[in-house]
Amino acid sequence: MIKFVYQNKPLGTGDAVLQTKNLIKDKFFLMLLPDDLIIKKNCSKSMITLHNKSKSSIIASMIVGKKNVSRWGIFKVKKKINKDNFLIEDVIEKPTISKAPSNRAVIGRYILPKSIFSKLINQTKSKDGEIHITDAIRSLIKDKNKFIGHIFSGKYLDCGTMSGYIKASMEISKK
């Protein structure tokens, strides 16, 4: 069953997730951002498999160019688990190049704990007036919640810009 929840004003990804609070019944839930497409391999399936083994939160990740870190949430790696997974020490929303802890970016696939809602409710809005999901995740990590960054094996298509949307449309139309 699919249920839709509308965000009346664009107040950030955290606010959008907060709108689902009364619908989430399980301890963890899967969140997919619609402007981040991952094709050819099922990223969500591999994340769910990892979650079932680790019983922790999982965030899809990929390496981006250092010059582009300000477009993404960026992870600080605590420890490598294996070639595709690492323990996250911190995450920063859209850092400057000089403040980026790495070039490992958050990609729009998450397995999040239901406890994130208590962080989102009390979260201060950013200077742009938004509630960022990254800030709530950062708070959970500081509270010793385990988050794993997962390097997925599918092909990433960024539909968050007009040029990315056009490129993704061309890629998908090849099928």
N, C-alpha and C positions, 0 to 999 in steps of 0.2 A: 504494500500500500504506500502510495506517495501522497504527502500532504505539502501544500505550499503555504509559506508564511511570507507576507509582504513587509518590507521595510519602507515605511512611508517617506522617510527622508534619508539621503545617503550620509549616514553618520558613522561609517566605518564597518569593517568586517566584524568587529567585536559586537557592535550594536545589532548587526544582522543575526549573528548567532544567538544573542540574548533574546531575540524575538521567538526563538524555538524552545525556550526554557520549559514551557508546560507540555511540550510534545516528547521530550527526551526522557525515556523511562529506564534505560540501561545505565550501567556504570561508565561506559564508554560509548562514543558515537563517531561515525565517519562523516567528515565534512569535505566536500569537493567544491572548489571554486570554478565557476563556469567559463572563465576566460583563460584558464590553463588546461589545455587538452593534452592528454598523453595517449598516444596511439601505438599500435603494434604489439604491446604487451600490457596485461592488465595490472597496472600499478596498485590499484585498490586491493586486488586479490593478494598480491605479495605483501602488502602492508598488513592486511588482516591476518595472514599466516604468521607474520613476525609478531604481531600483537598477541595472538593466541599462545605463542611460545614464551614471550617476555612478560606478558600481563602489564605492559606499560603503554604510554602514549607514543605515537609514531608520527613523524612528519616527513613528507617526501622532500628530497633535496637534490640539487645538482650544482655543479661548479659553474660559476659565471665569470666573465671577464672582470678583472679588478676595477676597470673604469665604469662598470655597470652596477656596482654594488648598491648604489643609492636608489635603485628601482625595486629592491627586494628587502625582505627580512633576512638577516645574515646570522649564521650560527657561529658560536665559539665551540670547538670540539673539546670535550673533556678527555675522551678515551676512544680509541678505535676498537670496535667489537670484532669486525671482520672486514673483508674488502668492500662490502656494500652498506655497512651499518656502523654508526658511531654514537656514543653517548654525548648528549648535548650539555654543555656547561652554562651557556647563556645564548640569548638571541636578541638582536637589536633590529628594530624596524627602520628600514631605509637609512642606514648610516652614511656619513660622508666617507670618501675613500680613506681618509686618514684615521677614522674611527671604526672602520670595519674590522672585526676580529678575524675574518677569513674571507674567502670568496665562495663559501658554501651557502647557497640561497635556499630559502623556503619556497617550495612549489606548492600550488594549491590543492594538496591532498593532506588531510590530517586525520588521525584517530585521537580524539580528545577525551579527557575525563569529564564526567558530569560536574565535578567540582569546579570547573572553569566558570560556571555561572555565578558563583559567589564572588569570584574575582572581577568578573565583568560588571556586576551590579555596583560594586564599590569603586570601580576604576575611574580615575580622573581623565577627562577628555584631553587629547593632545592639543597643541597650539592651533591645529587646523580644525578643531572642533569634533574630531572623530574619536571613536573608541576602537583601538587597534587590538586585534586578537593576539598579536605578537606580545604586547605588553602584559596581557593576562597569562600567556604561556611563560613569559619571563618570571612573573610573580610565582607561578606554580613551581618552576625550577628552583627558585630561591627557597621555597618551602620544602625542598627535597623530593619533589615529584620527579620520577624518571621519564625522560623524553629521549627517544632514539631518532636520529636522523637516518633516513633510508634513501640510498641512491638507487633509483628505479632503473629498469632496463628498457622501458619503452621509449618512444620518440616524443619529445616535448614540442608542443606548438603553442606559442604565446599569442593569444587573441586580445591582449590588453592594450594594444596600440593599433591604429588603423593599418600600418604596414604589416604588423604581425597577423592581424585578422585576414588580410589579403593573401599573405603567404600561406596561412593555415588553410584557407579556402582552396587555394591552388593545390596544396598537398592532398587534401581530402578528395578533391575532384579527380585525382589520378586513379582512384580505385575503381 
